[in-house]
Amino acid sequence: MFAQSLGMNFKEPMKRLLRHPRTGKFFRGNGRWTKRVDRALDFPHVMHVVHTSLLCGLRDVELVLHFGDKMKTVPLNCR
C-alpha cells in the first residue's frame, strides 16, 4: 500500500543506487561517479549501500531507489 501511494510499481525491477546530493552524480565504484543512472553501481541490497558508504568514507550521500521512471531518495548520514 505504501509503495502504491508513492506511485511506485514493484513489478518493475528496482535499483538501489548511491548519489551525491550536491553534484547529483551516482556512485560507480572504485571512487568513480557518473551522471548517468544506467552506469551507476546497482547494489544488491540496501545494507550494501550503507556498508559501502562507511567503507569509502562517503558522508551525506543519498540512497536512491529507482523504479524505472520513478525515484525515491533517502538521505544517508554516515559518520
Gaussian input, Z-matrix of N, CA and C with variables (Angstrom, degrees):
# hf/3-21g

backbone

0 1
 N
 C     1     B1
 C     2     B2     1     A1
 N     3     B3     2     A2     1     D1
 C     4     B4     3     A3     2     D2
 C     5     B5     4     A4     3     D3
 N     6     B6     5     A5     4     D4
 C     7     B7     6     A6     5     D5
 C     8     B8     7     A7     6     D6
 N     9     B9     8     A8     7     D7
 C    10    B10     9     A9     8     D8
 C    11    B11    10    A10     9     D9
 N    12    B12    11    A11    10    D10
 C    13    B13    12    A12    11    D11
 C    14    B14    13    A13    12    D12
 N    15    B15    14    A14    13    D13
 C    16    B16    15    A15    14    D14
 C    17    B17    16    A16    15    D15
 N    18    B18    17    A17    16    D16
 C    19    B19    18    A18    17    D17
 C    20    B20    19    A19    18    D18
 N    21    B21    20    A20    19    D19
 C    22    B22    21    A21    20    D20
 C    23    B23    22    A22    21    D21
 N    24    B24    23    A23    22    D22
 C    25    B25    24    A24    23    D23
 C    26    B26    25    A25    24    D24
 N    27    B27    26    A26    25    D25
 C    28    B28    27    A27    26    D26
 C    29    B29    28    A28    27    D27
 N    30    B30    29    A29    28    D28
 C    31    B31    30    A30    29    D29
 C    32    B32    31    A31    30    D30
 N    33    B33    32    A32    31    D31
 C    34    B34    33    A33    32    D32
 C    35    B35    34    A34    33    D33
 N    36    B36    35    A35    34    D34
 C    37    B37    36    A36    35    D35
 C    38    B38    37    A37    36    D36
 N    39    B39    38    A38    37    D37
 C    40    B40    39    A39    38    D38
 C    41    B41    40    A40    39    D39
 N    42    B42    41    A41    40    D40
 C    43    B43    42    A42    41    D41
 C    44    B44    43    A43    42    D42
 N    45    B45    44    A44    43    D43
 C    46    B46    45    A45    44    D44
 C    47    B47    46    A46    45    D45
 N    48    B48    47    A47    46    D46
 C    49    B49    48    A48    47    D47
 C    50    B50    49    A49    48    D48
 N    51    B51    50    A50    49    D49
 C    52    B52    51    A51    50    D50
 C    53    B53    52    A52    51    D51
 N    54    B54    53    A53    52    D52
 C    55    B55    54    A54    53    D53
 C    56    B56    55    A55    54    D54
 N    57    B57    56    A56    55    D55
 C    58    B58    57    A57    56    D56
 C    59    B59    58    A58    57    D57
 N    60    B60    59    A59    58    D58
 C    61    B61    60    A60    59    D59
 C    62    B62    61    A61    60    D60
 N    63    B63    62    A62    61    D61
 C    64    B64    63    A63    62    D62
 C    65    B65    64    A64    63    D63
 N    66    B66    65    A65    64    D64
 C    67    B67    66    A66    65    D65
 C    68    B68    67    A67    66    D66
 N    69    B69    68    A68    67    D67
 C    70    B70    69    A69    68    D68
 C    71    B71    70    A70    69    D69
 N    72    B72    71    A71    70    D70
 C    73    B73    72    A72    71    D71
 C    74    B74    73    A73    72    D72
 N    75    B75    74    A74    73    D73
 C    76    B76    75    A75    74    D74
 C    77    B77    76    A76    75    D75
 N    78    B78    77    A77    76    D76
 C    79    B79    78    A78    77    D77
 C    80    B80    79    A79    78    D78
 N    81    B81    80    A80    79    D79
 C    82    B82    81    A81    80    D80
 C    83    B83    82    A82    81    D81
 N    84    B84    83    A83    82    D82
 C    85    B85    84    A84    83    D83
 C    86    B86    85    A85    84    D84
 N    87    B87    86    A86    85    D85
 C    88    B88    87    A87    86    D86
 C    89    B89    88    A88    87    D87
 N    90    B90    89    A89    88    D88
 C    91    B91    90    A90    89    D89
 C    92    B92    91    A91    90    D90
 N    93    B93    92    A92    91    D91
 C    94    B94    93    A93    92    D92
 C    95    B95    94    A94    93    D93
 N    96    B96    95    A95    94    D94
 C    97    B97    96    A96    95    D95
 C    98    B98    97    A97    96    D96
 N    99    B99    98    A98    97    D97
 C   100   B100    99    A99    98    D98
 C   101   B101   100   A100    99    D99
 N   102   B102   101   A101   100   D100
 C   103   B103   102   A102   101   D101
 C   104   B104   103   A103   102   D102
 N   105   B105   104   A104   103   D103
 C   106   B106   105   A105   104   D104
 C   107   B107   106   A106   105   D105
 N   108   B108   107   A107   106   D106
 C   109   B109   108   A108   107   D107
 C   110   B110   109   A109   108   D108
 N   111   B111   110   A110   109   D109
 C   112   B112   111   A111   110   D110
 C   113   B113   112   A112   111   D111
 N   114   B114   113   A113   112   D112
 C   115   B115   114   A114   113   D113
 C   116   B116   115   A115   114   D114
 N   117   B117   116   A116   115   D115
 C   118   B118   117   A117   116   D116
 C   119   B119   118   A118   117   D117
 N   120   B120   119   A119   118   D118
 C   121   B121   120   A120   119   D119
 C   122   B122   121   A121   120   D120
 N   123   B123   122   A122   121   D121
 C   124   B124   123   A123   122   D122
 C   125   B125   124   A124   123   D123
 N   126   B126   125   A125   124   D124
 C   127   B127   126   A126   125   D125
 C   128   B128   127   A127   126   D126
 N   129   B129   128   A128   127   D127
 C   130   B130   129   A129   128   D128
 C   131   B131   130   A130   129   D129
 N   132   B132   131   A131   130   D130
 C   133   B133   132   A132   131   D131
 C   134   B134   133   A133   132   D132
 N   135   B135   134   A134   133   D133
 C   136   B136   135   A135   134   D134
 C   137   B137   136   A136   135   D135
 N   138   B138   137   A137   136   D136
 C   139   B139   138   A138   137   D137
 C   140   B140   139   A139   138   D138
 N   141   B141   140   A140   139   D139
 C   142   B142   141   A141   140   D140
 C   143   B143   142   A142   141   D141
 N   144   B144   143   A143   142   D142
 C   145   B145   144   A144   143   D143
 C   146   B146   145   A145   144   D144
 N   147   B147   146   A146   145   D145
 C   148   B148   147   A147   146   D146
 C   149   B149   148   A148   147   D147
 N   150   B150   149   A149   148   D148
 C   151   B151   150   A150   149   D149
 C   152   B152   151   A151   150   D150
 N   153   B153   152   A152   151   D151
 C   154   B154   153   A153   152   D152
 C   155   B155   154   A154   153   D153
 N   156   B156   155   A155   154   D154
 C   157   B157   156   A156   155   D155
 C   158   B158   157   A157   156   D156
 N   159   B159   158   A158   157   D157
 C   160   B160   159   A159   158   D158
 C   161   B161   160   A160   159   D159
 N   162   B162   161   A161   160   D160
 C   163   B163   162   A162   161   D161
 C   164   B164   163   A163   162   D162
 N   165   B165   164   A164   163   D163
 C   166   B166   165   A165   164   D164
 C   167   B167   166   A166   165   D165
 N   168   B168   167   A167   166   D166
 C   169   B169   168   A168   167   D167
 C   170   B170   169   A169   168   D168
 N   171   B171   170   A170   169   D169
 C   172   B172   171   A171   170   D170
 C   173   B173   172   A172   171   D171
 N   174   B174   173   A173   172   D172
 C   175   B175   174   A174   173   D173
 C   176   B176   175   A175   174   D174
 N   177   B177   176   A176   175   D175
 C   178   B178   177   A177   176   D176
 C   179   B179   178   A178   177   D177
 N   180   B180   179   A179   178   D178
 C   181   B181   180   A180   179   D179
 C   182   B182   181   A181   180   D180
 N   183   B183   182   A182   181   D181
 C   184   B184   183   A183   182   D182
 C   185   B185   184   A184   183   D183
 N   186   B186   185   A185   184   D184
 C   187   B187   186   A186   185   D185
 C   188   B188   187   A187   186   D186
 N   189   B189   188   A188   187   D187
 C   190   B190   189   A189   188   D188
 C   191   B191   190   A190   189   D189
 N   192   B192   191   A191   190   D190
 C   193   B193   192   A192   191   D191
 C   194   B194   193   A193   192   D192
 N   195   B195   194   A194   193   D193
 C   196   B196   195   A195   194   D194
 C   197   B197   196   A196   195   D195
 N   198   B198   197   A197   196   D196
 C   199   B199   198   A198   197   D197
 C   200   B200   199   A199   198   D198
 N   201   B201   200   A200   199   D199
 C   202   B202   201   A201   200   D200
 C   203   B203   202   A202   201   D201
 N   204   B204   203   A203   202   D202
 C   205   B205   204   A204   203   D203
 C   206   B206   205   A205   204   D204
 N   207   B207   206   A206   205   D205
 C   208   B208   207   A207   206   D206
 C   209   B209   208   A208   207   D207
 N   210   B210   209   A209   208   D208
 C   211   B211   210   A210   209   D209
 C   212   B212   211   A211   210   D210
 N   213   B213   212   A212   211   D211
 C   214   B214   213   A213   212   D212
 C   215   B215   214   A214   213   D213
 N   216   B216   215   A215   214   D214
 C   217   B217   216   A216   215   D215
 C   218   B218   217   A217   216   D216
 N   219   B219   218   A218   217   D217
 C   220   B220   219   A219   218   D218
 C   221   B221   220   A220   219   D219
 N   222   B222   221   A221   220   D220
 C   223   B223   222   A222   221   D221
 C   224   B224   223   A223   222   D222
 N   225   B225   224   A224   223   D223
 C   226   B226   225   A225   224   D224
 C   227   B227   226   A226   225   D225
 N   228   B228   227   A227   226   D226
 C   229   B229   228   A228   227   D227
 C   230   B230   229   A229   228   D228
 N   231   B231   230   A230   229   D229
 C   232   B232   231   A231   230   D230
 C   233   B233   232   A232   231   D231
 N   234   B234   233   A233   232   D232
 C   235   B235   234   A234   233   D233
 C   236   B236   235   A235   234   D234

   B1=1.4306
   B2=1.5304
   B3=1.3498
   B4=1.4644
   B5=1.5192
   B6=1.3314
   B7=1.4671
   B8=1.5234
   B9=1.3180
   B10=1.4558
   B11=1.5158
   B12=1.3411
   B13=1.4648
   B14=1.5217
   B15=1.3369
   B16=1.4672
   B17=1.5185
   B18=1.3249
   B19=1.4571
   B20=1.5157
   B21=1.3351
   B22=1.4657
   B23=1.5183
   B24=1.3035
   B25=1.4472
   B26=1.5228
   B27=1.3402
   B28=1.4543
   B29=1.5222
   B30=1.3135
   B31=1.4544
   B32=1.5252
   B33=1.3222
   B34=1.4617
   B35=1.5207
   B36=1.3222
   B37=1.4593
   B38=1.5288
   B39=1.3199
   B40=1.4579
   B41=1.5157
   B42=1.3303
   B43=1.4523
   B44=1.5110
   B45=1.3289
   B46=1.4516
   B47=1.5230
   B48=1.3189
   B49=1.4563
   B50=1.5190
   B51=1.3117
   B52=1.4545
   B53=1.5179
   B54=1.3446
   B55=1.4619
   B56=1.5264
   B57=1.3320
   B58=1.4571
   B59=1.5249
   B60=1.3439
   B61=1.4649
   B62=1.5271
   B63=1.3210
   B64=1.4748
   B65=1.5224
   B66=1.3244
   B67=1.4660
   B68=1.5299
   B69=1.3317
   B70=1.4531
   B71=1.5162
   B72=1.3350
   B73=1.4657
   B74=1.5218
   B75=1.3368
   B76=1.4537
   B77=1.5211
   B78=1.3255
   B79=1.4669
   B80=1.5252
   B81=1.3482
   B82=1.4719
   B83=1.5176
   B84=1.3387
   B85=1.4662
   B86=1.5133
   B87=1.3158
   B88=1.4722
   B89=1.5247
   B90=1.3302
   B91=1.4611
   B92=1.5114
   B93=1.3141
   B94=1.4680
   B95=1.5253
   B96=1.3295
   B97=1.4612
   B98=1.5209
   B99=1.3292
   B100=1.4593
   B101=1.5256
   B102=1.3147
   B103=1.4736
   B104=1.5300
   B105=1.3226
   B106=1.4667
   B107=1.5274
   B108=1.3244
   B109=1.4602
   B110=1.5270
   B111=1.3184
   B112=1.4661
   B113=1.5280
   B114=1.3274
   B115=1.4694
   B116=1.5351
   B117=1.3233
   B118=1.4621
   B119=1.5243
   B120=1.3246
   B121=1.4593
   B122=1.5249
   B123=1.3278
   B124=1.4636
   B125=1.5250
   B126=1.3203
   B127=1.4523
   B128=1.5270
   B129=1.3481
   B130=1.4640
   B131=1.5322
   B132=1.3306
   B133=1.4637
   B134=1.5284
   B135=1.3065
   B136=1.4630
   B137=1.5275
   B138=1.3269
   B139=1.4675
   B140=1.5266
   B141=1.3307
   B142=1.4623
   B143=1.5286
   B144=1.3230
   B145=1.4673
   B146=1.5232
   B147=1.3209
   B148=1.4666
   B149=1.5274
   B150=1.3057
   B151=1.4657
   B152=1.5298
   B153=1.3123
   B154=1.4655
   B155=1.5213
   B156=1.3170
   B157=1.4649
   B158=1.5218
   B159=1.3120
   B160=1.4615
   B161=1.5210
   B162=1.3256
   B163=1.4673
   B164=1.5262
   B165=1.3139
   B166=1.4629
   B167=1.5304
   B168=1.3337
   B169=1.4558
   B170=1.5179
   B171=1.3267
   B172=1.4616
   B173=1.5171
   B174=1.3167
   B175=1.4598
   B176=1.5200
   B177=1.3051
   B178=1.4686
   B179=1.5240
   B180=1.3219
   B181=1.4630
   B182=1.5232
   B183=1.3144
   B184=1.4584
   B185=1.5181
   B186=1.3104
   B187=1.4494
   B188=1.5174
   B189=1.3158
   B190=1.4632
   B191=1.5219
   B192=1.3245
   B193=1.4568
   B194=1.5179
   B195=1.3134
   B196=1.4660
   B197=1.5249
   B198=1.3339
   B199=1.4632
   B200=1.5197
   B201=1.3022
   B202=1.4614
   B203=1.5095
   B204=1.3324
   B205=1.4649
   B206=1.5340
   B207=1.3283
   B208=1.4642
   B209=1.5241
   B210=1.3442
   B211=1.4536
   B212=1.5241
   B213=1.3169
   B214=1.4602
   B215=1.5350
   B216=1.3210
   B217=1.4699
   B218=1.5157
   B219=1.3432
   B220=1.4659
   B221=1.5186
   B222=1.3399
   B223=1.4674
   B224=1.5264
   B225=1.3241
   B226=1.4618
   B227=1.5158
   B228=1.2938
   B229=1.4571
   B230=1.5150
   B231=1.3103
   B232=1.4588
   B233=1.5276
   B234=1.2983
   B235=1.4652
   B236=1.5050
   A1=112.25
   A2=116.30
   A3=120.18
   A4=111.13
   A5=116.42
   A6=119.91
   A7=110.92
   A8=116.91
   A9=119.67
   A10=111.09
   A11=117.09
   A12=119.58
   A13=111.45
   A14=117.44
   A15=121.73
   A16=111.38
   A17=116.94
   A18=120.75
   A19=112.82
   A20=117.73
   A21=121.44
   A22=109.34
   A23=115.56
   A24=122.19
   A25=108.51
   A26=117.87
   A27=121.06
   A28=113.19
   A29=117.93
   A30=119.67
   A31=110.27
   A32=116.63
   A33=120.72
   A34=108.68
   A35=117.94
   A36=119.21
   A37=110.52
   A38=115.73
   A39=120.91
   A40=108.96
   A41=115.50
   A42=121.11
   A43=108.87
   A44=116.52
   A45=122.72
   A46=107.03
   A47=116.54
   A48=121.93
   A49=110.50
   A50=115.66
   A51=122.83
   A52=107.39
   A53=117.22
   A54=121.05
   A55=110.56
   A56=115.11
   A57=121.75
   A58=107.02
   A59=118.78
   A60=119.93
   A61=115.28
   A62=117.90
   A63=118.76
   A64=112.25
   A65=117.09
   A66=119.63
   A67=112.14
   A68=116.22
   A69=120.34
   A70=112.89
   A71=117.37
   A72=121.13
   A73=111.11
   A74=114.53
   A75=123.13
   A76=110.10
   A77=115.40
   A78=121.73
   A79=110.09
   A80=115.67
   A81=121.37
   A82=111.84
   A83=116.50
   A84=120.82
   A85=109.84
   A86=116.24
   A87=122.46
   A88=112.54
   A89=116.96
   A90=120.93
   A91=115.52
   A92=117.77
   A93=121.76
   A94=110.33
   A95=115.54
   A96=122.82
   A97=109.28
   A98=116.83
   A99=122.11
   A100=110.07
   A101=116.31
   A102=120.96
   A103=111.34
   A104=116.48
   A105=121.34
   A106=112.29
   A107=116.30
   A108=121.92
   A109=111.05
   A110=117.02
   A111=120.57
   A112=113.20
   A113=118.01
   A114=121.53
   A115=112.63
   A116=116.13
   A117=120.67
   A118=110.76
   A119=114.46
   A120=120.80
   A121=108.27
   A122=116.47
   A123=122.85
   A124=107.24
   A125=116.52
   A126=121.40
   A127=110.08
   A128=117.49
   A129=120.15
   A130=113.78
   A131=117.09
   A132=120.99
   A133=108.59
   A134=117.11
   A135=121.39
   A136=111.35
   A137=117.29
   A138=119.69
   A139=112.23
   A140=118.00
   A141=120.65
   A142=110.79
   A143=117.03
   A144=121.57
   A145=109.49
   A146=116.08
   A147=121.19
   A148=110.27
   A149=117.35
   A150=122.41
   A151=111.39
   A152=117.12
   A153=121.50
   A154=110.82
   A155=116.73
   A156=120.58
   A157=110.90
   A158=116.10
   A159=120.35
   A160=111.98
   A161=117.30
   A162=121.33
   A163=112.65
   A164=116.58
   A165=121.48
   A166=112.58
   A167=117.32
   A168=120.37
   A169=113.44
   A170=116.86
   A171=121.25
   A172=109.02
   A173=116.62
   A174=121.03
   A175=110.22
   A176=114.83
   A177=121.32
   A178=112.18
   A179=115.15
   A180=121.04
   A181=108.38
   A182=116.47
   A183=121.61
   A184=110.86
   A185=115.49
   A186=122.03
   A187=105.94
   A188=116.74
   A189=120.99
   A190=107.76
   A191=115.58
   A192=121.46
   A193=106.14
   A194=115.50
   A195=121.73
   A196=108.95
   A197=116.18
   A198=123.05
   A199=109.21
   A200=117.74
   A201=119.53
   A202=111.40
   A203=116.86
   A204=119.90
   A205=112.57
   A206=118.68
   A207=121.74
   A208=110.17
   A209=116.07
   A210=121.09
   A211=109.58
   A212=115.71
   A213=122.58
   A214=106.38
   A215=116.87
   A216=122.32
   A217=110.45
   A218=115.06
   A219=121.88
   A220=107.71
   A221=118.72
   A222=119.73
   A223=111.38
   A224=117.54
   A225=123.09
   A226=108.09
   A227=116.88
   A228=121.07
   A229=108.96
   A230=116.22
   A231=122.73
   A232=108.85
   A233=116.55
   A234=120.88
   A235=109.48
   D1=-46.33
   D2=-178.35
   D3=-59.29
   D4=-47.97
   D5=-178.81
   D6=-64.16
   D7=-37.25
   D8=178.71
   D9=-66.85
   D10=-35.14
   D11=178.60
   D12=-67.64
   D13=-23.24
   D14=176.13
   D15=-87.93
   D16=-2.20
   D17=179.78
   D18=79.46
   D19=24.10
   D20=-178.56
   D21=-99.96
   D22=138.65
   D23=-179.03
   D24=-109.55
   D25=108.97
   D26=-177.42
   D27=-76.14
   D28=-3.52
   D29=175.68
   D30=-73.98
   D31=-24.52
   D32=176.20
   D33=-80.77
   D34=150.56
   D35=176.54
   D36=-63.70
   D37=138.89
   D38=178.68
   D39=-103.50
   D40=135.56
   D41=174.42
   D42=-106.29
   D43=141.37
   D44=175.90
   D45=-109.20
   D46=112.19
   D47=-173.10
   D48=-120.46
   D49=160.88
   D50=177.44
   D51=-117.84
   D52=125.90
   D53=-175.72
   D54=-128.43
   D55=143.75
   D56=173.69
   D57=-88.96
   D58=118.57
   D59=-172.22
   D60=-66.84
   D61=-31.25
   D62=-178.88
   D63=-74.63
   D64=-39.00
   D65=-178.17
   D66=-92.38
   D67=-22.54
   D68=-176.26
   D69=76.59
   D70=6.04
   D71=-178.63
   D72=-85.98
   D73=149.34
   D74=179.70
   D75=-99.16
   D76=146.42
   D77=-179.10
   D78=-73.94
   D79=132.73
   D80=178.17
   D81=-105.03
   D82=-16.66
   D83=-175.24
   D84=107.39
   D85=157.40
   D86=178.54
   D87=53.46
   D88=37.70
   D89=177.33
   D90=75.00
   D91=8.82
   D92=-179.16
   D93=-99.66
   D94=148.19
   D95=-179.33
   D96=-131.70
   D97=154.72
   D98=-179.58
   D99=-144.38
   D100=151.82
   D101=174.22
   D102=-83.64
   D103=-15.76
   D104=-174.70
   D105=-92.16
   D106=124.18
   D107=179.53
   D108=-59.62
   D109=-39.25
   D110=-176.69
   D111=-67.93
   D112=-15.38
   D113=178.01
   D114=-101.08
   D115=-4.07
   D116=-178.53
   D117=-74.12
   D118=152.86
   D119=176.21
   D120=-71.58
   D121=123.74
   D122=177.91
   D123=-95.94
   D124=108.73
   D125=-177.09
   D126=-77.04
   D127=140.83
   D128=-177.49
   D129=-72.15
   D130=-20.07
   D131=-177.84
   D132=-152.59
   D133=151.10
   D134=-179.34
   D135=-58.79
   D136=-36.44
   D137=-179.87
   D138=-64.67
   D139=-27.19
   D140=175.09
   D141=-65.97
   D142=-33.38
   D143=177.19
   D144=-63.88
   D145=-47.83
   D146=179.98
   D147=-63.86
   D148=-46.52
   D149=-179.34
   D150=-60.09
   D151=-45.77
   D152=178.82
   D153=-63.17
   D154=-41.12
   D155=178.51
   D156=-59.63
   D157=-44.22
   D158=179.69
   D159=-68.11
   D160=-44.82
   D161=-179.14
   D162=-63.75
   D163=-37.35
   D164=-176.89
   D165=-90.43
   D166=-0.62
   D167=-179.94
   D168=67.20
   D169=29.96
   D170=-179.83
   D171=-83.58
   D172=124.29
   D173=-178.94
   D174=-115.69
   D175=150.27
   D176=177.14
   D177=51.62
   D178=49.03
   D179=175.31
   D180=-103.68
   D181=174.46
   D182=-178.22
   D183=-122.73
   D184=139.73
   D185=167.40
   D186=-86.23
   D187=127.05
   D188=178.23
   D189=-116.58
   D190=122.79
   D191=173.15
   D192=-96.84
   D193=116.99
   D194=-172.88
   D195=-110.41
   D196=118.47
   D197=-178.69
   D198=-115.10
   D199=67.92
   D200=-179.16
   D201=68.98
   D202=-100.76
   D203=-177.24
   D204=-96.03
   D205=-0.26
   D206=-179.65
   D207=-120.50
   D208=147.61
   D209=177.45
   D210=-133.77
   D211=143.91
   D212=172.86
   D213=-122.56
   D214=128.77
   D215=-176.08
   D216=-109.82
   D217=134.72
   D218=177.85
   D219=-126.65
   D220=119.14
   D221=177.69
   D222=-65.55
   D223=138.15
   D224=175.06
   D225=-116.55
   D226=116.38
   D227=177.65
   D228=-104.88
   D229=83.24
   D230=-178.50
   D231=-90.04
   D232=119.59
   D233=-179.09
   D234=-129.32

